[in-house]
Amino acid sequence: MENSKTDKRICLITGANSGIGKAAAIQIARQGYRVIIGCRNKERGETALSEIKEKSNSDDVELMIIDMALQKSIRAAVEALTHNQVDVLIHNAADFDITRKKREVSGENIETVWATNHLGPVLMTDLLTERLKRSEQGRIITIASKGLVAHPFLKVDIEDPEFKSKSYSVEKAYYQSKLAQVMYAYWLAQELKDTEITVNCIRVTNVKIDIERYPNLSKAMKLSYSMKSKFAITPEEMALTYTYLATSPEVNSVTGKYFDEKNKEVSSSAYSRDEANIAAVMDMTMKYLK
């Protein structure tokens, strides 16, 4: 591993070829950070890379090809990373194909929503912790959803998080994975409390989505999403919270918190804050990563 080629602070953000991730990459690059965008698809990643460079007026942006559903891909991408220090890690990549009707598994035979949205971030953080410790003030940001508010009694299914033996719903799989990420942020903040690394989670609100990305949506679903988008904020507006938690000196020592789109601390469900529940979810999670 070489020394970093830049004296700039380095921010690695996954899923940055579209939407909030791309908007955040542009904003953070404008703040003078070197930004590494993690993308699964090389072609889309290269298109995003040139757009981010142009809009941020910065050449300090680079592309990392990574599939967050595959532990093999995460390990290879981290191993290939030439910077020996990372200052900010944002777990933005997510699998939530609203048109999916059936359970799908990764090439490693793990249900893809669980693999991408929860296991991938946990593994990637673990592999990058030593580099984050080299930062004067490392920051880890996980991403959840305001949709969890509508599911106050949701729990992570410790016995069957992959929907192997129960009926599958992509929405249930998604919200379970996001609940697990909230709990992971609380757990990791405790694990790293004696270091200079902070860990916080963002509760993403209703954000305008590009319906064109889902050509198979039914007319009813298209109508529903167009109604929702009337009350939605733009990806750029939501990205301001990513940028705030990634770069602001105000949150230098804030850790183990949950933030909304107004940069305000919010609370999560009683279940998600319970230490025994958190320990059970993380014990189960770690079994996947051995």
C-alpha positions as CSV (number, residue, x, y, z in Angstrom):
1,M,0.0,0.0,0.0
2,E,1.4,3.4,-1.1
3,N,1.1,6.5,0.9
4,S,-1.8,8.6,-0.1
5,K,-1.2,10.7,-3.2
6,T,-2.8,13.8,-1.6
7,D,-2.7,15.8,1.6
8,K,-6.4,16.4,1.3
9,R,-8.8,14.6,3.6
10,I,-10.3,11.5,1.9
11,C,-14.0,10.7,1.8
12,L,-15.1,7.3,0.4
13,I,-18.8,7.1,-0.5
14,T,-20.5,4.0,-1.9
15,G,-23.4,4.1,-4.4
16,A,-22.3,7.5,-5.7
17,N,-23.1,7.2,-9.3
18,S,-26.7,8.6,-8.9
19,G,-29.1,10.3,-6.6
20,I,-28.1,11.4,-3.1
21,G,-24.7,9.7,-3.3
22,K,-23.7,11.6,-6.4
23,A,-25.0,14.9,-5.0
24,A,-23.1,14.3,-1.8
25,A,-19.9,13.4,-3.7
26,I,-20.1,16.8,-5.6
27,Q,-20.7,18.8,-2.4
28,I,-17.9,17.1,-0.4
29,A,-15.5,17.5,-3.3
30,R,-16.4,21.2,-3.4
31,Q,-15.4,21.3,0.3
32,G,-11.8,20.4,-0.7
33,Y,-11.9,16.7,0.0
34,R,-10.5,14.0,-2.2
35,V,-13.6,11.9,-2.9
36,I,-13.6,8.2,-3.9
37,I,-16.9,7.0,-5.4
38,G,-17.7,3.3,-4.9
39,C,-19.8,2.0,-7.8
40,R,-20.8,-1.5,-9.0
41,N,-21.0,-0.7,-12.7
42,K,-17.9,0.6,-14.4
43,E,-19.6,2.4,-17.2
44,R,-22.1,4.2,-14.9
45,G,-19.3,4.9,-12.5
46,E,-17.1,6.5,-15.2
47,T,-20.1,8.7,-16.4
48,A,-20.7,9.8,-12.8
49,L,-17.0,10.4,-12.2
50,S,-16.7,12.9,-15.1
51,E,-19.9,14.6,-14.0
52,I,-18.8,14.9,-10.4
53,K,-15.4,16.3,-11.4
54,E,-17.1,18.9,-13.7
55,K,-19.8,20.0,-11.2
56,S,-17.4,20.2,-8.2
57,N,-14.7,21.8,-10.3
58,S,-12.3,19.2,-8.8
59,D,-10.0,16.6,-10.3
60,D,-9.5,15.0,-6.9
61,V,-12.2,12.4,-7.5
62,E,-11.6,8.7,-8.2
63,L,-13.6,5.6,-9.0
64,M,-13.6,2.4,-7.0
65,I,-15.4,-0.6,-8.6
66,I,-17.2,-2.4,-5.8
67,D,-20.2,-4.7,-5.5
68,M,-21.5,-4.3,-1.9
69,A,-23.5,-7.5,-2.2
70,L,-20.3,-9.6,-2.6
71,Q,-17.8,-9.9,0.3
72,K,-15.2,-11.0,-2.3
73,S,-15.6,-7.7,-4.2
74,I,-15.4,-5.6,-1.0
75,R,-12.2,-7.3,0.1
76,A,-10.6,-6.9,-3.4
77,A,-11.6,-3.2,-3.6
78,V,-10.3,-2.4,-0.1
79,E,-7.0,-4.3,-0.9
80,A,-6.6,-2.3,-4.1
81,L,-7.1,1.1,-2.4
82,T,-3.8,2.9,-2.5
83,H,-4.5,5.4,0.3
84,N,-3.3,4.3,3.7
85,Q,-5.6,6.8,5.4
86,V,-9.4,7.3,5.1
87,D,-11.1,10.2,6.9
88,V,-14.7,9.7,6.1
89,L,-16.6,6.6,5.1
90,I,-20.3,6.9,3.9
91,H,-22.3,3.8,3.4
92,N,-24.8,5.1,0.9
93,A,-25.1,2.1,-1.6
94,A,-28.4,0.3,-1.2
95,D,-30.4,-2.4,-2.9
96,F,-34.1,-1.4,-3.0
97,D,-35.6,-2.4,-6.4
98,I,-39.2,-1.5,-5.8
99,T,-40.3,-3.7,-8.7
100,R,-38.8,-6.9,-7.2
101,K,-41.4,-9.6,-6.5
102,K,-39.1,-12.5,-5.5
103,R,-36.2,-13.1,-3.2
104,E,-32.9,-12.9,-5.0
105,V,-29.5,-14.1,-3.8
106,S,-26.0,-12.9,-4.5
107,G,-23.2,-14.9,-6.1
108,E,-22.3,-15.8,-2.5
109,N,-25.8,-17.2,-1.9
110,I,-26.9,-14.5,0.5
111,E,-30.2,-12.5,0.0
112,T,-29.1,-9.4,-1.8
113,V,-30.9,-6.7,0.2
114,W,-29.4,-8.1,3.5
115,A,-26.0,-8.6,1.8
116,T,-25.8,-5.1,0.2
117,N,-27.5,-2.9,2.8
118,H,-26.2,-4.4,6.0
119,L,-23.5,-7.0,5.7
120,G,-21.5,-5.1,3.1
121,P,-21.1,-1.9,5.2
122,V,-20.2,-3.9,8.3
123,L,-17.4,-5.8,6.4
124,M,-16.1,-2.7,4.6
125,T,-15.9,-0.7,7.8
126,D,-14.1,-3.5,9.5
127,L,-11.5,-3.7,6.7
128,L,-11.0,0.1,6.7
129,T,-10.9,0.7,10.5
130,E,-7.1,0.8,10.7
131,R,-7.0,3.5,7.9
132,L,-9.8,5.5,9.6
133,K,-7.8,5.4,12.9
134,R,-4.9,7.1,11.0
135,S,-7.2,10.1,10.5
136,E,-7.0,13.0,13.0
137,Q,-10.8,12.6,13.2
138,G,-12.3,9.7,11.3
139,R,-16.0,9.6,10.6
140,I,-18.3,6.7,9.7
141,I,-21.8,7.4,8.4
142,T,-24.5,4.8,7.9
143,I,-27.8,5.4,6.2
144,A,-31.3,4.5,7.3
145,S,-34.8,5.6,6.3
146,K,-37.6,7.7,7.6
147,G,-39.8,4.9,6.5
148,L,-38.9,3.1,9.7
149,V,-41.1,5.6,11.6
150,A,-44.1,3.8,10.0
151,H,-42.8,0.5,11.3
152,P,-42.2,1.3,15.1
153,F,-42.5,-2.4,16.1
154,L,-40.2,-3.8,13.4
155,K,-37.5,-6.2,14.5
156,V,-34.5,-7.8,12.8
157,D,-35.3,-11.5,12.4
158,I,-32.3,-13.1,14.1
159,E,-33.3,-16.6,12.9
160,D,-34.1,-15.7,9.3
161,P,-32.9,-12.3,8.2
162,E,-32.8,-13.5,4.6
163,F,-36.5,-14.6,4.2
164,K,-35.6,-18.2,3.5
165,S,-38.6,-19.6,5.3
166,K,-41.2,-16.8,5.2
167,S,-42.9,-14.9,2.4
168,Y,-40.6,-12.3,0.8
169,S,-41.3,-8.6,0.4
170,V,-38.6,-6.3,-0.9
171,E,-40.0,-3.5,1.3
172,K,-39.8,-5.7,4.5
173,A,-36.3,-6.8,3.5
174,Y,-35.2,-3.2,3.0
175,Y,-36.6,-1.8,6.2
176,Q,-35.1,-4.7,8.2
177,S,-31.7,-4.0,6.7
178,K,-32.0,-0.3,7.5
179,L,-33.0,-1.0,11.1
180,A,-29.9,-3.2,11.4
181,Q,-27.8,-0.3,10.1
182,V,-29.2,2.0,12.8
183,M,-28.3,-0.6,15.5
184,Y,-24.9,-1.1,13.9
185,A,-24.2,2.6,14.2
186,Y,-25.0,2.6,17.9
187,W,-22.9,-0.6,18.5
188,L,-19.9,0.7,16.5
189,A,-19.9,4.1,18.3
190,Q,-19.5,2.1,21.5
191,E,-16.8,-0.2,20.1
192,L,-14.8,2.9,18.9
193,K,-15.5,5.2,21.8
194,D,-11.8,5.2,22.8
195,T,-10.6,6.3,19.3
196,E,-10.9,9.5,17.3
197,I,-13.5,7.9,15.1
198,T,-17.1,9.0,15.3
199,V,-20.1,6.9,14.0
200,N,-23.5,8.4,13.2
201,C,-26.5,7.4,11.1
202,I,-28.7,9.5,8.8
203,R,-32.5,9.0,8.6
204,V,-33.2,9.8,4.9
205,T,-36.6,11.3,4.3
206,N,-38.8,11.1,1.2
207,V,-36.5,12.0,-1.8
208,K,-37.5,12.5,-5.4
209,I,-36.6,9.3,-7.3
210,D,-36.1,9.0,-11.1
211,I,-39.1,6.8,-12.1
212,E,-37.4,6.2,-15.4
213,R,-35.0,3.8,-13.6
214,Y,-38.0,1.5,-13.0
215,P,-39.5,0.7,-16.4
216,N,-41.5,-2.2,-15.0
217,L,-43.5,-0.2,-12.5
218,S,-47.2,-0.7,-12.7
219,K,-49.4,2.4,-13.5
220,A,-50.6,2.4,-9.9
221,M,-47.1,2.4,-8.5
222,K,-46.1,5.2,-10.9
223,L,-49.0,7.3,-9.8
224,S,-48.2,6.6,-6.1
225,Y,-44.6,7.7,-6.6
226,S,-45.6,10.8,-8.6
227,M,-47.9,11.8,-5.7
228,K,-45.1,11.1,-3.1
229,S,-42.6,13.2,-5.1
230,K,-44.8,16.3,-4.7
231,F,-43.8,16.2,-1.0
232,A,-40.3,15.0,-1.5
233,I,-37.0,16.9,-1.3
234,T,-34.3,16.8,-4.0
235,P,-31.3,14.5,-3.7
236,E,-29.2,17.7,-3.4
237,E,-31.1,18.8,-0.4
238,M,-30.8,15.5,1.3
239,A,-27.1,15.3,0.5
240,L,-26.5,18.5,2.6
241,T,-26.9,16.3,5.7
242,Y,-24.3,13.8,4.4
243,T,-22.0,16.8,3.8
244,Y,-22.7,18.3,7.2
245,L,-21.9,15.0,9.0
246,A,-18.9,14.3,6.8
247,T,-17.2,17.7,7.0
248,S,-18.6,20.0,9.7
249,P,-16.4,20.8,12.7
250,E,-19.6,21.1,14.8
251,V,-19.9,17.4,14.9
252,N,-16.2,16.6,15.6
253,S,-17.0,14.7,18.8
254,V,-20.6,13.7,18.2
255,T,-21.0,10.0,18.0
256,G,-23.7,7.3,18.2
257,K,-26.5,9.6,17.1
258,Y,-29.3,9.5,14.5
259,F,-29.8,12.6,12.3
260,D,-32.7,13.8,10.1
261,E,-32.6,15.9,6.9
262,K,-32.6,19.1,9.0
263,N,-29.3,18.0,10.7
264,K,-31.3,17.5,13.9
265,E,-30.8,14.5,16.3
266,V,-33.8,12.2,16.3
267,S,-34.7,9.0,18.1
268,S,-35.1,5.5,16.8
269,S,-37.4,2.7,18.0
270,A,-37.2,1.4,21.6
271,Y,-36.3,-2.0,20.1
272,S,-33.3,-0.6,18.2
273,R,-31.9,1.2,21.3
274,D,-32.0,-1.9,23.5
275,E,-28.5,-3.1,24.2
276,A,-29.4,-6.8,24.3
277,N,-31.2,-6.5,20.9
278,I,-28.2,-4.7,19.5
279,A,-25.8,-7.4,20.7
280,A,-28.0,-10.1,19.3
281,V,-28.1,-8.5,15.9
282,M,-24.4,-7.9,15.8
283,D,-23.6,-11.5,17.0
284,M,-25.7,-12.8,14.1
285,T,-24.1,-10.3,11.7
286,M,-20.6,-11.4,12.5
287,K,-21.3,-15.0,11.8
288,Y,-21.8,-14.0,8.1
289,L,-18.4,-12.3,8.0
290,K,-16.1,-15.0,9.3
